[in-house]
């Protein structure tokens, strides 16, 4: 019984991991070279956003019961205690700035292999253009934090920042129109190999048959 549960858990884990693998993300976002360059240029034209979020929460003690079998074959039941975060209040606001500039390189210089599918990993960064901008960000962050703090009696408060560029995805793959991708480079065969418990074979073949490059999307924001 325990071995069956272990196999079932392993199968579910493989399926879950396969749904969020970076290989699948590349496969599902496969485009021709011209489309890849156009997509990156469209990202360069997007106005960036920095979202400031204040989360208020407290911790609560939970209890759960675990059952199983000892090495000698006997069964056991024990109670486990743990702490769980409970969200009380969340508020967000976008950083207000005056202008922005894209500082990314021209994607036409991207190193795309003429005979192989190229995996393009896209990173993004939004930078403050000067000290005045950084100070204004700190001011707006403090204003939000203090306003939320005065709205209630919160046990804990966290501040997080999200850097948003509309349409952004972290991974795409590209090929030249003269060189079609190999017949098995699609999501159908990916899932066939996954269901056959051979996903590692597919991923190894995919990585060996493609090359990887990276592109940095860089935005600078300014407070005038």
BASE-274725 format. One record per residue (C-alpha): residue number from 0; x, y, z. Coordinates in steps of 0.02 Angstrom, whole numbers, plus 32768, in hexadecimal, padded with zeros to 4 digits. Example, Ala and Ser with C-alpha at 12.3 -4.5 7.8 and 13.67 -1.06 7.14 Angstrom:
BEGIN
{n:0	u:8267	v:7F1F	w:8186}
{n:1	u:82AC	v:7FCB	w:8165}
***
This chain:
BEGIN
{n:0	u:8000	v:8000	w:8000}
{n:1	u:8088	v:807B	w:8030}
{n:2	u:80E9	v:8053	w:7F90}
{n:3	u:804D	v:8075	w:7F28}
{n:4	u:8036	v:811D	w:7F7F}
{n:5	u:80EC	v:8146	w:7F5F}
{n:6	u:80DC	v:811D	w:7EA5}
{n:7	u:803D	v:8183	w:7E98}
{n:8	u:808F	v:8217	w:7EEE}
{n:9	u:8127	v:820A	w:7E7C}
{n:10	u:80B8	v:8207	w:7DE3}
{n:11	u:8058	v:829F	w:7E1B}
{n:12	u:80FA	v:82FB	w:7E41}
{n:13	u:813F	v:82D5	w:7D93}
{n:14	u:809D	v:8311	w:7D44}
{n:15	u:809A	v:83B0	w:7DAD}
{n:16	u:8152	v:83D6	w:7D8A}
{n:17	u:813A	v:83B7	w:7CD0}
{n:18	u:80AB	v:8436	w:7CC9}
{n:19	u:8121	v:84C0	w:7D05}
{n:20	u:81C5	v:848C	w:7CB4}
{n:21	u:8228	v:850D	w:7C53}
{n:22	u:8236	v:8494	w:7BC0}
{n:23	u:8179	v:8498	w:7BAC}
{n:24	u:8179	v:8555	w:7BB5}
{n:25	u:81F8	v:855D	w:7B27}
{n:26	u:8196	v:84DF	w:7ABF}
{n:27	u:80F0	v:8539	w:7AD4}
{n:28	u:8140	v:85E0	w:7AA5}
{n:29	u:8199	v:85AC	w:7A05}
{n:30	u:8199	v:8632	w:797C}
{n:31	u:81F7	v:865F	w:78DE}
{n:32	u:828E	v:86D0	w:78E7}
{n:33	u:8230	v:8767	w:78A4}
{n:34	u:81A5	v:874F	w:7924}
{n:35	u:8225	v:873D	w:79B0}
{n:36	u:8278	v:87E2	w:7984}
{n:37	u:81CF	v:8838	w:7972}
{n:38	u:8198	v:87F6	w:7A1C}
{n:39	u:8234	v:8837	w:7A72}
{n:40	u:821F	v:88DF	w:7A1E}
{n:41	u:816B	v:88E6	w:7A5A}
{n:42	u:81A8	v:88C9	w:7B0D}
{n:43	u:8223	v:8958	w:7AF8}
{n:44	u:8191	v:89CC	w:7AD0}
{n:45	u:812B	v:899B	w:7B69}
{n:46	u:8121	v:8A14	w:7BFA}
{n:47	u:8163	v:89C0	w:7C9A}
{n:48	u:810B	v:89BD	w:7D41}
{n:49	u:814A	v:89A3	w:7DF2}
{n:50	u:80C0	v:8967	w:7E65}
{n:51	u:80D9	v:8981	w:7F21}
{n:52	u:8076	v:8908	w:7F8E}
{n:53	u:805F	v:890A	w:804A}
{n:54	u:8023	v:8866	w:8097}
{n:55	u:7FE3	v:885D	w:814A}
{n:56	u:7FD6	v:87B4	w:819D}
{n:57	u:7FE2	v:874F	w:823C}
{n:58	u:8017	v:869D	w:8264}
{n:59	u:7FA1	v:8617	w:82A5}
{n:60	u:7FCE	v:856F	w:82EF}
{n:61	u:7F88	v:84D9	w:8291}
{n:62	u:7F82	v:8421	w:82BD}
{n:63	u:7F81	v:838E	w:8246}
{n:64	u:7F7E	v:82D3	w:8261}
{n:65	u:7FF6	v:8261	w:8204}
{n:66	u:7FE8	v:81A4	w:81F6}
{n:67	u:8061	v:8125	w:81B0}
{n:68	u:80BE	v:8085	w:81CC}
{n:69	u:815E	v:806D	w:8230}
{n:70	u:81F1	v:8006	w:81EE}
{n:71	u:81B8	v:7F74	w:825A}
{n:72	u:810E	v:7F72	w:8206}
{n:73	u:80AA	v:7FC2	w:8291}
{n:74	u:803C	v:8059	w:8271}
{n:75	u:8050	v:8103	w:82C1}
{n:76	u:7FEA	v:81A2	w:82D2}
{n:77	u:8034	v:8247	w:8309}
{n:78	u:8000	v:82FD	w:8311}
{n:79	u:806C	v:8380	w:82BE}
{n:80	u:8064	v:8439	w:82EB}
{n:81	u:8093	v:84C2	w:8272}
{n:82	u:807D	v:857D	w:8255}
{n:83	u:8014	v:85BD	w:81C4}
{n:84	u:8011	v:866D	w:817E}
{n:85	u:7F64	v:86BE	w:817B}
{n:86	u:7F4F	v:8758	w:810D}
{n:87	u:7EEE	v:87E6	w:815E}
{n:88	u:7EFE	v:8872	w:80DF}
{n:89	u:7F57	v:8898	w:803B}
{n:90	u:7F68	v:893F	w:7FE1}
{n:91	u:7FCB	v:896A	w:7F44}
{n:92	u:7FF7	v:8A05	w:7EE0}
{n:93	u:805D	v:8A2A	w:7E44}
{n:94	u:80F7	v:8A97	w:7E55}
{n:95	u:80D3	v:8B3E	w:7E02}
{n:96	u:8161	v:8B7F	w:7D97}
{n:97	u:816D	v:8BFD	w:7D09}
{n:98	u:81CC	v:8BAD	w:7C7A}
{n:99	u:8226	v:8B0E	w:7C48}
{n:100	u:82A7	v:8ACF	w:7BCD}
{n:101	u:82CE	v:8A25	w:7B85}
{n:102	u:8387	v:89FA	w:7B91}
{n:103	u:8380	v:894B	w:7B46}
{n:104	u:83EE	v:891B	w:7AB4}
{n:105	u:83A0	v:890D	w:7A07}
{n:106	u:835E	v:8859	w:79F8}
{n:107	u:8399	v:884F	w:7943}
{n:108	u:8446	v:882E	w:798D}
{n:109	u:8405	v:8798	w:79EF}
{n:110	u:846C	v:86FB	w:79D5}
{n:111	u:83EB	v:868B	w:797F}
{n:112	u:8431	v:85EB	w:7936}
{n:113	u:840C	v:85E0	w:7879}
{n:114	u:83F7	v:8522	w:787B}
{n:115	u:83B7	v:84FA	w:792A}
{n:116	u:8327	v:852E	w:7996}
{n:117	u:8368	v:85B1	w:7A10}
{n:118	u:8326	v:85BB	w:7AC2}
{n:119	u:831B	v:8673	w:7AF3}
{n:120	u:8315	v:8697	w:7BAD}
{n:121	u:82D5	v:8747	w:7BCD}
{n:122	u:82FF	v:87A1	w:7C6E}
{n:123	u:82B5	v:8849	w:7CA0}
{n:124	u:82ED	v:88D6	w:7D0F}
{n:125	u:82A4	v:8980	w:7D37}
{n:126	u:8325	v:89FA	w:7D79}
{n:127	u:831C	v:8AA7	w:7DC6}
{n:128	u:8367	v:8B25	w:7D4E}
{n:129	u:83AA	v:8B98	w:7DD6}
{n:130	u:83AE	v:8BB8	w:7E90}
{n:131	u:8313	v:8C26	w:7E8A}
{n:132	u:82AF	v:8B94	w:7E44}
{n:133	u:82EE	v:8B1D	w:7ECB}
{n:134	u:82C0	v:8B9B	w:7F52}
{n:135	u:8211	v:8BB1	w:7F0B}
{n:136	u:81F9	v:8AF5	w:7F09}
{n:137	u:822B	v:8AE9	w:7FC0}
{n:138	u:81B4	v:8B78	w:7FE9}
{n:139	u:8120	v:8B25	w:7F93}
{n:140	u:814A	v:8A7E	w:7FE2}
{n:141	u:814F	v:8ACC	w:8090}
{n:142	u:80AB	v:8B28	w:8072}
{n:143	u:8054	v:8A85	w:8045}
{n:144	u:80A1	v:8A27	w:80D7}
{n:145	u:8070	v:8AAD	w:8156}
{n:146	u:7FBF	v:8ABD	w:8111}
{n:147	u:7FA2	v:8A01	w:811F}
{n:148	u:7FF2	v:89FA	w:81CC}
{n:149	u:7F7A	v:8A7F	w:820B}
{n:150	u:7EE2	v:8A1F	w:81CB}
{n:151	u:7EEC	v:8994	w:824C}
{n:152	u:7F4F	v:8937	w:82CE}
{n:153	u:7FB6	v:88BF	w:8266}
{n:154	u:8027	v:883B	w:82AF}
{n:155	u:809F	v:8835	w:821A}
{n:156	u:80B6	v:889F	w:817E}
{n:157	u:811C	v:8877	w:80E2}
{n:158	u:8143	v:88E4	w:804C}
{n:159	u:8163	v:8896	w:7FA1}
{n:160	u:8186	v:88DD	w:7EF3}
{n:161	u:8149	v:8896	w:7E4D}
{n:162	u:819A	v:88CD	w:7DAA}
{n:163	u:8117	v:88C5	w:7D20}
{n:164	u:812B	v:88D1	w:7C63}
{n:165	u:808C	v:88A6	w:7C04}
{n:166	u:809E	v:8810	w:7B90}
{n:167	u:813F	v:87D5	w:7BE2}
{n:168	u:816B	v:871D	w:7BE4}
{n:169	u:8212	v:86DD	w:7C23}
{n:170	u:8230	v:8658	w:7B9E}
{n:171	u:8213	v:8647	w:7AE3}
{n:172	u:8268	v:85E1	w:7A5C}
{n:173	u:828E	v:8618	w:79AB}
{n:174	u:82BA	v:85CA	w:7903}
{n:175	u:82E2	v:860C	w:7855}
{n:176	u:8257	v:85F6	w:77D6}
{n:177	u:82CA	v:858E	w:7766}
{n:178	u:82EB	v:8512	w:77F4}
{n:179	u:824C	v:84C6	w:783A}
{n:180	u:8255	v:847E	w:78EB}
{n:181	u:826D	v:83C2	w:78FB}
{n:182	u:81CA	v:8362	w:78ED}
{n:183	u:81C7	v:8331	w:79A4}
{n:184	u:81E0	v:83E1	w:79E8}
{n:185	u:812E	v:8402	w:7A1C}
{n:186	u:80C4	v:83F1	w:7AB8}
{n:187	u:806E	v:8352	w:7A7A}
{n:188	u:810D	v:82EB	w:7A7A}
{n:189	u:8144	v:833E	w:7B1C}
{n:190	u:80AA	v:82FB	w:7B74}
{n:191	u:80B6	v:8250	w:7B21}
{n:192	u:8165	v:823A	w:7B68}
{n:193	u:812A	v:827D	w:7C10}
{n:194	u:809B	v:8200	w:7C1C}
{n:195	u:8115	v:8175	w:7BEE}
{n:196	u:8183	v:81AD	w:7C80}
{n:197	u:820D	v:81DB	w:7C05}
{n:198	u:8206	v:8297	w:7C16}
{n:199	u:82C0	v:829B	w:7C40}
{n:200	u:82E6	v:824B	w:7B97}
{n:201	u:8281	v:82D1	w:7B3C}
{n:202	u:82D0	v:835F	w:7B9D}
{n:203	u:8380	v:831E	w:7B80}
{n:204	u:835F	v:830F	w:7AC5}
{n:205	u:830F	v:83BB	w:7AC0}
{n:206	u:83A1	v:840F	w:7B19}
{n:207	u:8420	v:83B9	w:7AA8}
{n:208	u:83C1	v:83E9	w:7A09}
{n:209	u:83B1	v:84A2	w:7A36}
{n:210	u:8421	v:852F	w:7A6C}
{n:211	u:8403	v:85B0	w:7AF3}
{n:212	u:841B	v:866B	w:7AF8}
{n:213	u:83DC	v:86F7	w:7B67}
{n:214	u:8392	v:87A4	w:7B52}
{n:215	u:838E	v:882D	w:7BD6}
{n:216	u:82F8	v:88A0	w:7BD7}
{n:217	u:832F	v:893F	w:7C31}
{n:218	u:82BE	v:89D3	w:7C5B}
{n:219	u:82EC	v:8A74	w:7CB6}
{n:220	u:826A	v:8AE0	w:7D0A}
{n:221	u:827E	v:8B98	w:7D37}
{n:222	u:822E	v:8C13	w:7DAE}
{n:223	u:8242	v:8CC0	w:7D62}
***
